[in-house]
Amino acid sequence: MKQEKYIADIGKDGSRGLGTLDHCFNQTTQAFLLSSGLNPGMTILDIGCGSGVMTCWMAQQVGPKGKVIGIENNENQLHAAQKRADSHALANAAFRLCSAYDIESLHEQFDLVYCRFVLHHLIRPVDVIAKIFQILKPNGIYVSEEGIVNHAFSYPFSHVWGDECVRLTPPWVDYEGVDRDGNVGIKMVTKMRHAGFRVLFANVVQPLLITREEKALLLLGREELKRHFLEEGHTEAEWIAAGVELENVINNDAQIIGFYGSCQVAGVKPT
Ligand SMILES: C[S@@+](CC[C@H](N)C(=O)[O-])C[C@H]1O[C@@H](n2cnc3c(N)ncnc32)[C@H](O)[C@@H]1O
């Protein structure tokens, strides 16, 4: 089994890395949460809350009678999330250092568990899905959004973005217990059903980056990925060449980027 590690830390000040996800997905995620049953008064768990943008938004939605707990296993992200909640004076958002694998240690039952782009970083997502099922109240809702990296593309084609299909082994193979799975999104309906959820809704979101400003979002957090790139056996020269190519794609108005796809799945824990 490979060692599990998160490759895109946002840095001590929490300012790097997750802006692209926010730009690409927050609007569709918010609509998805509302249509899946997010309501005032709910108690919500946000697993792998990152810099807390969605945690804070959900805290505003549930209002003073509800609460949202964001958990993270990365202290930089947690610090950034707490700072964000403080700046919005959100008394009903709380953050805990806790792994997705240990959510039962929170000793709390939830109306809704939200988890976006976290399971595709984990080697044993099924263990986490089973624990989500345990910590939900009867009729509780699991709102999941996980990646489909093979949906990434550039058009016209550039090697710097979207050749995942070539580099990754087939997306339909299940890597459970063996390796991280950047395409776990396409397996979530099946994995959630196996855990006992009744799946209510499933959909794929495919954002496009078409302006220079949107494409430049791909530069956010790039430095954090460099170590991973070199550890994978690439050279410094290749890293620099990829950077130049990415700048070319950004500045070429005729070239568009299909960002990673996201599979949204909402499931309910039957009574
Ligand atoms: C791609 S980010 C997504 C953040 C946030 N959910 C969002 O959509 O903006 C993945 C997050 O999962 C966190 N993470 C990775 N492994 C984790 C684990 N075992 N337990 C809790 N959080 C984890 C990372 O620290 C990171 O903040």
The ligand as a Tripos MOL2 file, in Angstrom:
@<TRIPOS>MOLECULE
LIG
   27    29     1     0     0
SMALL
NO_CHARGES

@<TRIPOS>ATOM
      1 C1         -8.5530   19.4320   -2.2950 C.3       1 LIG1
      2 S1         -8.7170   19.9620   -0.6450 S.3       1 LIG1
      3 C2        -10.4460   20.2440   -0.5350 C.3       1 LIG1
      4 C3        -10.8260   21.1900    0.5820 C.3       1 LIG1
      5 C4        -12.2930   21.5240    0.6900 C.3       1 LIG1
      6 N1        -13.0780   20.3480    1.0040 N.3       1 LIG1
      7 C5        -12.7990   22.1770   -0.5710 C.2       1 LIG1
      8 O1        -13.5050   21.5390   -1.3440 O.co2     1 LIG1
      9 O2        -12.4590   23.3570   -0.8140 O.co2     1 LIG1
     10 C6         -8.5140   18.4530    0.2760 C.3       1 LIG1
     11 C7         -8.4510   18.6970    1.7600 C.3       1 LIG1
     12 O3         -8.5110   17.4400    2.4230 O.3       1 LIG1
     13 C8         -7.6480   17.4930    3.5410 C.3       1 LIG1
     14 N2         -7.3120   16.1210    3.9090 N.ar      1 LIG1
     15 C9         -6.5310   15.2360    3.2540 C.ar      1 LIG1
     16 N3         -6.4770   14.0710    3.9070 N.ar      1 LIG1
     17 C10        -7.2730   14.2030    5.0100 C.ar      1 LIG1
     18 C11        -7.6350   13.3510    6.0790 C.ar      1 LIG1
     19 N4         -7.1780   12.0860    6.1590 N.pl3     1 LIG1
     20 N5         -8.4500   13.8250    7.0320 N.ar      1 LIG1
     21 C12        -8.9290   15.0970    6.9890 C.ar      1 LIG1
     22 N6         -8.6160   15.9620    5.9820 N.ar      1 LIG1
     23 C13        -7.7910   15.5170    5.0110 C.ar      1 LIG1
     24 C14        -6.4560   18.3110    3.0380 C.3       1 LIG1
     25 O4         -5.6900   18.8260    4.1060 O.3       1 LIG1
     26 C15        -7.1640   19.3720    2.2140 C.3       1 LIG1
     27 O5         -7.4790   20.5000    2.9600 O.3       1 LIG1
@<TRIPOS>BOND
     1     1     2 1
     2     2     3 1
     3     2    10 1
     4     3     4 1
     5     4     5 1
     6     5     6 1
     7     5     7 1
     8     7     8 2
     9     7     9 1
    10    10    11 1
    11    11    12 1
    12    11    26 1
    13    12    13 1
    14    13    14 1
    15    13    24 1
    16    14    15 ar
    17    14    23 ar
    18    15    16 ar
    19    16    17 ar
    20    17    18 ar
    21    17    23 ar
    22    18    19 1
    23    18    20 ar
    24    20    21 ar
    25    21    22 ar
    26    22    23 ar
    27    24    25 1
    28    24    26 1
    29    26    27 1
@<TRIPOS>SUBSTRUCTURE
     1 LIG1         1 GROUP 0 **** ****
